[in-house]
Amino acid sequence: MHSTQNERINLITSSTLIVGIDIAKFKHVARAQDYHGVKLGKPISI
């Protein structure tokens, strides 16, 4: 799939869950947010 960043952004809907993961050397942290950018829950460390 060869899509541009703008095309991928247009695929985000009200039912989209966005999960960001910070990968570090010793401790990884994940956080979820909805399509508006509202944070859901607390970040989790792995």
Sequence and secondary structure as in RCSB ss.txt:
>XXXX:A:sequence
MHSTQNERINLITSSTLIVGIDIAKFKHVARAQDYHGVKLGKPISI
>XXXX:A:secstr
    HHHHHHT  TT  EEEEE  SS  EEEEE TT  EEEEEEE 
